[in-house]
Amino acid sequence: MKKTLTLALTLGSLALQASTLDECTAAYKAGALDKAQILCTQATKENPKDFDANFWLCRAYISSGEFKKALPYAQKLEQLASSLDNYHLAYNLLGVVYGYLGDTNQELKYKQKNLEVAKKLDYKDNIGNALNNLGIYYLKLNNLDEAKKYLLEVLEYETDKSSIASTYNTLSIVHNYQGDSQKAMEYSQKAVDFAKEAGDFAKYARNSTTLAAMYIDQANYEKAKPILLDALKIAQDNGLKSQESSTLKWLGVLSQQQGDKKSAKQYFTQALEIAKASGDASQVEDIQYSLNSL
């Protein structure tokens, strides 16, 4: 009888742990980050050596922008990892956290470790993601040749069209920084095309606006305007308020450069109202600056 009671208590305890962790992940996926932190913290206390509990608590802190709090849990994941899949997740989060904390040496170390493990696992999308992270790392350091090397290699592994669109968009930025406008435009157009094929409306609208901005820089206004109007419609049809505001701002820039201050003011004013309503402080400041420049 005593043995049966002990077994029942043990099973009850395990059920509680599973329930707490399930609630934690559900809260995280629902965007309830405060609740996720509380539940994930409880899960790590119930079982300090559980990889998943520490992983989700680390993710919750990262999503909340609390990178110093995320770091010890990311470090713990490396200690708790017992498989290549675990190490892949741990190294990825360590690279992310160190990147946000500004420790570029540690960031590079773990991004490289993540790539090594991804290649051992031979998961093409994971390899592509790891290479992309290294490309972005070197882009942040303004090491454009190294960034381009990794980003081009990404295209050999990525299979998801939305991810390919992001890579082409980043490559267009790299070439733009290098002063190669022709190549930048070519990659920017590919970024638009792949986003459209993927049905990723947010990325399609955003990449289209980026492409139009490049045409504006070249004073090719006839090319830029229809692209911006298309991006605006996509943003409006899909409720993409931030992108709608951004596209309206660029329509304002286009009108301003064509000498049409009246239209520019209308576009900037519309963009500002939407940015304020969505609470995007950085966009509000940027648009207000453009409005004041008229």
RARA-V787639 format. One record per pair of residues at least 24 apart in sequence whose ideal C-beta (glycine too) atoms are under 8 Angstrom apart, sorted by sequence separation. I is the first residue (numbers start at 1). J is the second residue. D is the distance in Angstrom with one decimal. If there is no record, write none. Layout:
BEGIN
i = [I:I]
j = [J:J]
d = [D:D]
END
This chain:
BEGIN
i = [36:37:165:166:206:246:17:20:51:54:71:87:88:91:108:111:128:131:132:148:165:168:185:188:205:208:225:228:245:248:265:268:33:37:70:71:147:148:165:204:205:245:28:128:165:17:21:24:44:51:88:108:128:165:185:205:225:245:265:16:17:33:34:50:51:67:71:87:88:107:127:128:144:164:165:184:185:204:205:224:244:245:264:21:25:28:33:49:51:62:128:132:139:21:24:28:125:135:162:13:17:24:67:68:84:88:104:124:125:144:161:162:165:181:201:205:221:241:242:245:261:55:59:62:67:124:125:129:132:136:139:144:161:209:216:249:256:21:28:51:58:62:124:125:128:132:135:139:142:165:205:245:252:24:84:85:161:162:181:201:202:221:241:242:84:92:104:161:166:181:201:206:209:213:216:221:241:246:249:253:256:55:62:88:92:95:99:125:132:160:162:165:169:172:176:202:205:209:212:216:219:242:245:249:252:256:58:128:161:165:201:252:206:213:92:162:169:202:209:216:242:249:165:172:205:212:245]
j = [60:61:190:191:231:271:43:46:77:80:97:113:114:117:134:137:154:157:158:174:191:194:211:214:231:234:251:254:271:274:291:294:60:64:97:98:174:175:192:231:232:272:56:156:193:46:50:53:73:80:117:137:157:194:214:234:254:274:294:46:47:63:64:80:81:97:101:117:118:137:157:158:174:194:195:214:215:234:235:254:274:275:294:52:56:59:64:80:82:93:159:163:170:53:56:60:157:167:194:46:50:57:100:101:117:121:137:157:158:177:194:195:198:214:234:238:254:274:275:278:294:89:93:96:101:158:159:163:166:170:173:178:195:243:250:283:290:56:63:86:93:97:159:160:163:167:170:174:177:200:240:280:287:60:120:121:197:198:217:237:238:257:277:278:121:129:141:198:203:218:238:243:246:250:253:258:278:283:286:290:293:93:100:126:130:133:137:163:170:198:200:203:207:210:214:240:243:247:250:254:257:280:283:287:290:294:97:167:200:204:240:291:246:253:133:203:210:243:250:257:283:290:207:214:247:254:287]
d = [4.3:6.9:7.8:7.4:7.8:7.5:6.7:6.2:6.6:6.4:5.3:7.7:6.4:6.2:7.9:5.7:5.0:6.8:8.0:5.1:4.9:6.3:7.3:5.9:4.5:7.5:7.7:6.7:4.7:7.0:7.1:7.4:5.6:7.1:5.2:7.9:5.4:7.7:7.6:7.7:7.9:7.8:5.9:8.0:7.8:4.8:7.4:7.3:7.7:4.8:4.6:6.2:3.7:3.8:5.7:4.4:6.1:4.2:5.8:7.0:5.5:5.6:7.9:7.9:6.9:5.4:6.9:5.0:6.0:6.4:4.5:4.0:5.4:4.8:3.9:6.4:7.9:6.0:4.7:5.8:5.8:4.4:6.0:6.2:5.5:6.4:4.9:6.0:7.3:7.1:7.9:7.8:6.9:5.6:5.4:5.5:7.0:7.9:7.3:8.0:7.5:7.6:4.4:7.1:5.6:6.3:7.8:4.6:6.6:5.8:4.9:6.5:6.3:7.2:5.5:7.7:6.0:5.7:7.7:7.0:5.4:6.3:7.3:6.4:5.4:7.4:6.2:7.7:7.7:6.9:7.3:5.5:7.7:7.2:7.0:7.8:7.7:7.2:7.4:5.8:5.6:6.6:6.1:6.5:6.7:6.2:6.6:6.3:7.7:6.7:6.0:7.0:8.0:7.8:5.8:7.0:5.1:4.0:7.9:7.8:7.2:7.2:7.3:5.9:5.4:7.9:7.0:3.8:6.9:6.8:4.6:5.7:5.9:5.8:6.2:5.9:4.6:6.9:7.2:6.7:7.6:7.5:7.7:6.4:7.6:6.3:7.2:7.4:7.7:7.4:4.3:5.5:5.4:7.2:7.0:5.5:4.7:5.1:6.1:5.6:7.3:5.9:5.8:5.2:6.1:6.7:7.7:7.9:7.8:7.9:7.0:7.9:7.5:7.8:7.7:6.0:6.5:6.4:5.7:6.5:6.9:6.3:6.3:7.7:6.8:7.8:7.1]
END
